[in-house]
Amino acid sequence: MKTSIKKIDCSYNLEDNRIIDKLAGVLCFEEPEMIKKSKEFWNDWFSNKIEGDKITIVTEKTNKDNKQSLIGVVRFWKTPYCNNKWLIEGLEVIATERRKGIGRTMVKYGLDILRKSGIEKISVHIRNTNIPSIRLHKSLGFVKVSLGAIDSFGEFNENIDEYILLLKETW
Ligand SMILES: CC(C)(COP(=O)(O)OP(=O)(O)OC[C@H]1O[C@@H](n2cnc3c(N)ncnc32)[C@H](O)[C@@H]1OP(=O)(O)O)[C@@H](O)C(=O)NCCC(=O)NCCS
């Protein structure tokens, strides 16, 4: 089994819907009833109906029979709904592939891209019960800066805390 990480460009040809199907499959592997909604989201994301700069990172797995499947995804978004800050969103690794370093490697891959573009401050909003994600981000140098957070569409949620990584100081 081989895994590879790559960035998907927002200018991706939407007529080729296979990538949208695969991405929706990753996010909805535990909730297949959400696939339709998820596909709509990915279409909006790649077609820029959702505004703001975006980076999409995926991990692809090649099986013994040479078949490829997506096993992880994370998005980086400079959201106009949240003071134009760069947010890490939608991090997901399918359940059977967790705890193998895939989540951390994808986040780090995106952070490297942002760092090379001179972006210094990256935030992530994490539900305060989500220990795996909190530990993952702390291991990359994120620190908690607030209890509760305005979500990426501008709503305050007291169960979601904000973590920030200051690239200049920590890398
Ligand atoms: C959070 C998530 C993406 C982590 O992905 P992953 O590929 O399993 O994570 P990694 O293997 O890269 O783990 C990196 C670090 O995170 C922490 N971590 C990951 N899973 C953990 C778990 N189940 N329990 C405790 N710590 C955990 C550990 O510190 C780990 O480092 P270590 O293995 O050296 O101890 C995955 O659990 C997931 O998809 N969860 C559901 C969706 C979700 O909650 N997304 C985050 C939204 S903010």
PDBQT file of the ligand as one rigid body, heavy atoms in Angstrom, charges set to zero:
ROOT
HETATM    1  C1  LIG A 201      -8.563  14.173  14.002  1.00  0.00    +0.000 C 
HETATM    2  C2  LIG A 201      -8.114  13.217  12.897  1.00  0.00    +0.000 C 
HETATM    3  C3  LIG A 201      -8.147  13.948  11.559  1.00  0.00    +0.000 C 
HETATM    4  C4  LIG A 201      -6.689  12.761  13.204  1.00  0.00    +0.000 C 
HETATM    5  O1  LIG A 201      -6.166  12.092  12.070  1.00  0.00    +0.000 OA
HETATM    6  P1  LIG A 201      -5.048  10.934  12.196  1.00  0.00    +0.000 P 
HETATM    7  O2  LIG A 201      -4.527  10.671  10.857  1.00  0.00    +0.000 OA
HETATM    8  O3  LIG A 201      -5.634   9.782  12.938  1.00  0.00    +0.000 OA
HETATM    9  O4  LIG A 201      -3.990  11.662  13.133  1.00  0.00    +0.000 OA
HETATM   10  P2  LIG A 201      -2.424  11.348  13.231  1.00  0.00    +0.000 P 
HETATM   11  O5  LIG A 201      -2.207   9.872  13.122  1.00  0.00    +0.000 OA
HETATM   12  O6  LIG A 201      -1.701  12.226  12.284  1.00  0.00    +0.000 OA
HETATM   13  O7  LIG A 201      -2.139  11.780  14.728  1.00  0.00    +0.000 OA
HETATM   14  C5  LIG A 201      -1.392  12.941  15.056  1.00  0.00    +0.000 C 
HETATM   15  C6  LIG A 201      -1.497  13.161  16.554  1.00  0.00    +0.000 C 
HETATM   16  O8  LIG A 201      -2.830  13.486  16.924  1.00  0.00    +0.000 OA
HETATM   17  C7  LIG A 201      -3.137  12.882  18.199  1.00  0.00    +0.000 C 
HETATM   18  N1  LIG A 201      -4.183  11.867  18.030  1.00  0.00    +0.000 N 
HETATM   19  C8  LIG A 201      -4.673  11.390  16.866  1.00  0.00    +0.000 A 
HETATM   20  N2  LIG A 201      -5.669  10.499  17.135  1.00  0.00    +0.000 NA
HETATM   21  C9  LIG A 201      -5.783  10.426  18.467  1.00  0.00    +0.000 A 
HETATM   22  C10 LIG A 201      -6.624   9.703  19.337  1.00  0.00    +0.000 A 
HETATM   23  N3  LIG A 201      -7.560   8.853  18.884  1.00  0.00    +0.000 N 
HETATM   24  N4  LIG A 201      -6.484   9.873  20.677  1.00  0.00    +0.000 NA
HETATM   25  C11 LIG A 201      -5.572  10.732  21.162  1.00  0.00    +0.000 A 
HETATM   26  N5  LIG A 201      -4.703  11.457  20.391  1.00  0.00    +0.000 NA
HETATM   27  C12 LIG A 201      -4.832  11.294  19.055  1.00  0.00    +0.000 A 
HETATM   28  C13 LIG A 201      -1.871  12.259  18.692  1.00  0.00    +0.000 C 
HETATM   29  O9  LIG A 201      -1.168  13.234  19.446  1.00  0.00    +0.000 OA
HETATM   30  C14 LIG A 201      -1.157  11.944  17.397  1.00  0.00    +0.000 C 
HETATM   31  O10 LIG A 201       0.246  11.854  17.554  1.00  0.00    +0.000 OA
HETATM   32  P3  LIG A 201       0.923  10.448  17.981  1.00  0.00    +0.000 P 
HETATM   33  O11 LIG A 201       0.308   9.387  17.124  1.00  0.00    +0.000 OA
HETATM   34  O12 LIG A 201       2.371  10.705  17.692  1.00  0.00    +0.000 OA
HETATM   35  O13 LIG A 201       0.602  10.266  19.423  1.00  0.00    +0.000 OA
HETATM   36  C15 LIG A 201      -9.023  11.960  12.821  1.00  0.00    +0.000 C 
HETATM   37  O14 LIG A 201      -9.161  11.416  14.115  1.00  0.00    +0.000 OA
HETATM   38  C16 LIG A 201     -10.410  12.242  12.267  1.00  0.00    +0.000 C 
HETATM   39  O15 LIG A 201     -10.634  12.215  11.043  1.00  0.00    +0.000 OA
HETATM   40  N6  LIG A 201     -11.390  12.510  13.146  1.00  0.00    +0.000 N 
HETATM   41  C17 LIG A 201     -12.754  12.819  12.741  1.00  0.00    +0.000 C 
HETATM   42  C18 LIG A 201     -12.871  14.191  12.140  1.00  0.00    +0.000 C 
HETATM   43  C19 LIG A 201     -12.342  15.292  13.034  1.00  0.00    +0.000 C 
HETATM   44  O16 LIG A 201     -12.563  15.303  14.239  1.00  0.00    +0.000 OA
HETATM   45  N7  LIG A 201     -11.651  16.250  12.409  1.00  0.00    +0.000 N 
HETATM   46  C20 LIG A 201     -11.056  17.395  13.087  1.00  0.00    +0.000 C 
HETATM   47  C21 LIG A 201     -11.999  18.531  13.099  1.00  0.00    +0.000 C 
HETATM   48  S1  LIG A 201     -11.288  19.939  13.935  1.00  0.00    +0.000 SA
ENDROOT
TORSDOF 0
